[in-house]
Amino acid sequence: MGEEYTTAKTGRRQRALSEMQSGRTAGRPAAEWDKLGMLRILAKYARRRARDISRFCGAGQGATAVEFALIAPAFLGVLIALFQTAIFLFAQMALQTAAVQAGRYFMTGQAQNGGWTASTIQTKVCPTIQALMTCANVIVVVQNYSSFAAASTSAPQLYSGGQPVTSFAYDPGTPGQIVVVQLVYKWSVVSGPLGYLISNLPNSAAEIMGVSAFMVEPY
């Protein structure tokens, strides 16, 4: 009986193969048979690889390194931007403090009576800013006006035709006049990895300025 069953099974396989080669099997075209066979092969392959896929999905080795590599550029860019902005604002505050200090020298007539020059002002305010800036590179601009309405606190032009300006106004004024003192500095900027840049001058520099406006007292 076993031999008969085996013989019958073999016969069915041979008939199925013959029908497939002739273009029909169990009422299906040969093309459909090929598609079904391909799907069976893919399903069988997927079952074999299911264990490898599940192991890959559950693997945690090196995950921290991969995650850090993905977020490192953005993290470093934000960190550099925050650090650079904080130092920039701190330098701006220090320069403003120095400008107020310089303004008092002119408001009381100390600078006028002493015949102080721009270099003298640089030396006087240097202790306030020397931790952050090169004192000799601080630009001192002093202008006088007849009234506060006429006074201008706009930043001076540092470049003309692509070349740096080397001469600036220095008019201390007399009692009763309005004087505007400006201390200007070209702050070097380091560009971040994400393109963050606060420079507004050539050579990756940013202009920072401290301003003091007042009326000169009688002296």
C-alpha positions as CSV (number, residue, x, y, z in Angstrom):
1,M,0.0,0.0,0.0
2,G,2.9,2.3,0.8
3,E,4.5,1.7,-2.6
4,E,1.2,2.4,-4.3
5,Y,0.8,5.7,-2.4
6,T,4.4,6.7,-3.3
7,T,3.8,5.8,-7.0
8,A,0.6,7.8,-7.1
9,K,2.2,10.8,-5.5
10,T,5.1,10.7,-8.0
11,G,2.6,10.4,-10.8
12,R,0.8,13.5,-9.6
13,R,4.0,15.5,-9.5
14,Q,4.9,14.5,-13.0
15,R,1.5,15.4,-14.3
16,A,1.7,18.8,-12.5
17,L,5.1,19.4,-14.0
18,S,3.8,18.4,-17.4
19,E,0.8,20.7,-17.1
20,M,3.0,23.6,-16.0
21,Q,5.3,23.2,-18.9
22,S,2.3,23.2,-21.2
23,G,1.1,26.5,-19.8
24,R,-1.7,25.3,-17.4
25,T,-1.8,23.8,-14.0
26,A,-4.9,23.5,-11.8
27,G,-6.7,25.9,-14.1
28,R,-4.0,28.6,-13.8
29,P,-1.9,30.1,-16.5
30,A,1.9,29.4,-16.4
31,A,2.6,33.1,-15.7
32,E,0.4,33.0,-12.6
33,W,2.1,29.7,-11.6
34,D,5.4,31.5,-11.8
35,K,4.2,34.4,-9.6
36,L,2.9,32.0,-7.0
37,G,6.1,30.1,-7.0
38,M,8.1,33.3,-6.6
39,L,5.9,34.3,-3.7
40,R,6.5,30.9,-2.0
41,I,10.2,31.3,-2.4
42,L,10.2,34.8,-1.0
43,A,8.1,33.7,2.0
44,K,10.4,30.8,2.6
45,Y,13.4,33.1,2.5
46,A,11.7,35.6,4.8
47,R,11.1,32.8,7.3
48,R,14.7,31.8,7.2
49,R,15.8,35.4,7.7
50,A,13.3,36.3,10.4
51,R,15.6,35.3,13.2
52,D,18.4,37.5,11.8
53,I,16.1,40.4,11.3
54,S,14.8,40.1,14.8
55,R,18.3,39.9,16.2
56,F,19.2,43.0,14.2
57,C,16.2,45.0,15.5
58,G,16.9,44.0,19.1
59,A,20.7,44.7,18.9
60,G,21.8,47.6,21.1
61,Q,25.6,47.5,20.7
62,G,26.9,50.8,19.4
63,A,23.5,52.5,19.5
64,T,24.9,55.3,21.7
65,A,27.7,56.0,19.2
66,V,25.3,56.1,16.3
67,E,22.9,58.4,18.0
68,F,25.7,60.8,19.0
69,A,27.0,60.8,15.4
70,L,23.5,61.8,14.2
71,I,23.0,64.7,16.7
72,A,26.6,65.8,17.2
73,P,26.7,68.4,14.3
74,A,23.5,70.1,15.5
75,F,24.6,69.9,19.1
76,L,28.1,71.3,18.5
77,G,26.6,74.0,16.2
78,V,24.2,75.2,18.9
79,L,26.9,75.0,21.6
80,I,29.3,77.2,19.6
81,A,26.5,79.6,18.7
82,L,25.5,80.0,22.4
83,F,29.1,80.4,23.6
84,Q,30.0,82.9,20.9
85,T,26.8,85.0,21.4
86,A,27.4,85.1,25.2
87,I,31.0,86.3,24.8
88,F,29.9,88.8,22.1
89,L,27.2,90.3,24.4
90,F,29.6,90.4,27.3
91,A,32.2,92.3,25.2
92,Q,29.4,94.7,24.1
93,M,28.6,95.3,27.7
94,A,32.2,95.9,28.7
95,L,32.7,98.4,25.8
96,Q,29.5,100.2,26.8
97,T,30.8,100.6,30.3
98,A,34.1,101.9,28.9
99,A,32.2,104.4,26.8
100,V,30.3,105.8,29.8
101,Q,33.6,106.1,31.7
102,A,35.2,108.0,28.7
103,G,32.1,110.2,28.5
104,R,32.6,111.4,32.1
105,Y,36.1,112.6,31.2
106,F,34.7,114.9,28.5
107,M,31.6,115.9,30.5
108,T,33.6,117.2,33.4
109,G,36.2,118.9,31.1
110,Q,39.0,116.7,32.4
111,A,39.9,115.5,28.8
112,Q,39.7,119.0,27.3
113,N,41.8,120.7,30.0
114,G,44.4,117.9,29.9
115,G,44.6,118.0,26.1
116,W,43.8,114.3,25.9
117,T,44.0,112.5,22.6
118,A,42.2,109.4,21.3
119,S,45.3,107.4,22.5
120,T,44.9,108.8,26.0
121,I,41.3,107.7,26.1
122,Q,42.3,104.2,25.0
123,T,44.8,104.1,27.8
124,K,42.2,105.3,30.4
125,V,39.5,102.8,29.5
126,C,42.0,99.9,28.9
127,P,41.6,98.3,32.4
128,T,37.9,97.9,31.7
129,I,38.2,96.0,28.4
130,Q,41.7,94.6,28.3
131,A,40.5,91.1,29.3
132,L,38.5,90.9,26.1
133,M,40.0,93.3,23.6
134,T,43.2,94.8,22.4
135,C,43.1,98.3,23.8
136,A,45.2,99.8,20.9
137,N,42.5,98.6,18.4
138,V,39.6,100.4,20.1
139,I,38.4,103.2,17.9
140,V,37.6,106.5,19.7
141,V,35.0,108.8,18.0
142,V,34.1,112.1,19.7
143,Q,31.7,114.6,18.1
144,N,29.9,117.7,19.4
145,Y,26.5,119.1,18.5
146,S,24.4,122.1,19.4
147,S,21.5,120.1,20.7
148,F,20.4,116.6,21.5
149,A,18.0,116.6,18.6
150,A,20.9,117.2,16.2
151,A,23.2,114.6,17.8
152,S,23.8,111.3,16.0
153,T,24.7,108.0,17.6
154,S,24.9,106.0,14.4
155,A,27.8,103.6,14.0
156,P,30.7,105.2,12.1
157,Q,31.7,103.8,8.8
158,L,34.7,101.5,9.2
159,Y,35.3,100.7,5.5
160,S,35.2,102.8,2.4
161,G,35.6,101.2,-1.0
162,G,36.7,98.0,0.6
163,Q,39.5,99.6,2.5
164,P,39.5,100.3,6.3
165,V,39.0,103.8,7.4
166,T,41.9,105.1,9.5
167,S,40.7,108.6,10.5
168,F,37.8,109.4,12.8
169,A,36.3,112.6,14.3
170,Y,37.7,113.8,17.6
171,D,36.0,117.1,18.7
172,P,35.7,117.2,22.5
173,G,33.4,120.2,22.6
174,T,33.0,123.1,25.1
175,P,30.7,123.7,28.0
176,G,27.0,123.7,27.1
177,Q,27.6,121.6,23.9
178,I,26.2,118.1,23.4
179,V,29.0,115.5,23.0
180,V,28.6,111.9,21.7
181,V,31.5,109.6,22.6
182,Q,31.7,106.3,20.7
183,L,34.1,103.4,21.3
184,V,34.1,101.0,18.4
185,Y,35.8,97.6,18.1
186,K,36.1,95.0,15.3
187,W,35.3,91.8,17.1
188,S,36.6,88.6,15.5
189,V,34.0,86.0,14.9
190,V,34.4,82.2,14.6
191,S,31.9,80.6,12.2
192,G,29.9,77.7,13.5
193,P,29.4,74.3,11.7
194,L,25.7,75.2,10.8
195,G,26.5,78.5,9.2
196,Y,25.7,80.6,12.3
197,L,27.5,83.9,11.7
198,I,27.1,87.3,13.4
199,S,29.8,89.1,11.4
200,N,28.9,92.3,9.5
201,L,32.4,93.3,8.5
202,P,35.1,91.9,6.2
203,N,37.5,89.2,7.5
204,S,34.8,87.6,9.7
205,A,34.5,90.5,12.1
206,A,31.6,92.1,13.8
207,E,31.3,95.7,14.8
208,I,30.5,96.4,18.5
209,M,30.1,99.8,19.9
210,G,29.6,101.6,23.2
211,V,27.9,105.1,23.2
212,S,27.6,107.9,25.6
213,A,25.8,111.2,25.0
214,F,25.7,114.1,27.4
215,M,26.0,117.9,27.8
216,V,29.4,119.2,28.7
217,E,29.4,120.8,32.2
218,P,31.0,124.2,32.9
219,Y,34.6,123.7,33.8
